[in-house]
Amino acid sequence: MSESVEAPGPGHRRGVHRAWWVAAVACVAIVVAGAFSTMPGLLVDPLRDEFHWSRGSIGFASSVNMVLYGITAPFAAALMDRFGMRRVVGGALTVVAAGALLTTVMTAAWQLTLYWGLLVGLGTGSMAMAFGATVTNRWFVRRRGLVTGVLASGSVFGQMVFLPVLSWIVDHYRWRPALVTVALAACAVVPFVWFVLRDHPADVGREPYGARDFVPKPPPTRGAARRALTVLRDTARTGPFWLLAGAFAICGASTNGIMWTHFTPAAHDHGMAVTTASSLLAVIGVFNVAGTIASGWLTDRYDPRRLLAGCFALRGLLLLFLPMMMTATVQPSMMLFVVLFGLLDLATVPPVLALCREFYGEDSAIVFGWTNAAHQVGAAAVAFLGGVARDAFGSYDTVWVSIGSLCGVAALMSLVIRRPTATEGERVLTEERAGAAR
């Protein structure tokens, strides 16, 4: 069933461009999806106390959730080409709400894996950055980097907004009301998605933001799963894909894999209180938002390869020096590390997405979904291997140095990416950057 198309007219030229409303609703959906990622850490102790389940069985559900979050993204991007963003995102919000509500009535550990791991993992994966890439690709010609940065920061912003609220609910009313809260938040966004989000500017008779001419809506692409796999097969034959995927795998290893998993226990090894270390991670999250938006702004103006290399190089230096900053108390050097690392944490997303767009055009959202899957694989590998190294060496120092060195490799990989031969699309992008610089 096709979406209704509004005829273009003079009224469409007044006021705020519809693209900004679409981006705003997309951001809200991503923020709510980010709220779900805060719940696993809040559920471990309550579930152990009530059901006496092992940490392994609880952690397995979270692992399934994380893996599906990464794998789902490219298929969701292909489904958006087939059925439209409105249907896919609305359905994803409904699925995560159902998964959260079903979790409140579970009685066995396998149900946690089914409801939280499978349903919530599939739903949140459908609203990962591949969704943000689809929005920017279709609705924006100019300011793509800025919009990408805002949407990429939405997930972290959701964690920042919901974490204190959900923590308070768990402390005062136990864990089930917290799950009901995130489920209701997801349901509340569905009407906005349905009435505001549109698949393509042509659906409302507009040109994309910054475009000079009206762009017809392409026909739906059938065989979404086949297309996602076909895009992977075709892009896997190109060098830039492996360089981007490899660099993004290192990105995942040096952020989700090591910092969000092992920073708190590593700081505790040096005598720092767990609550203090967790607060430092929260500060990193605050600066994530500013750093990602700034990176998007810079991506509109400068070569994304150099920007990406700079992010990796600086992140690597910070990780190399981190063992010398670890103390029982928070020193100025540690606060400097937290601020700088926060600014760099998600700053890699806009330039990677820009490079996917330059190389792979209309397939870029799906390609970015696959590179994001590599990001999750890198994160999962280091989350496991970091703990193994700590058990083997008695400290995390070797881990910080190893991951910092890998960031240097990622910086080199970013620089050796050869940009495609000049095309009309690249010329438009160059003009966009020139105009933004002016």
Disulfide bonds with the S-S distance in Angstrom:
none
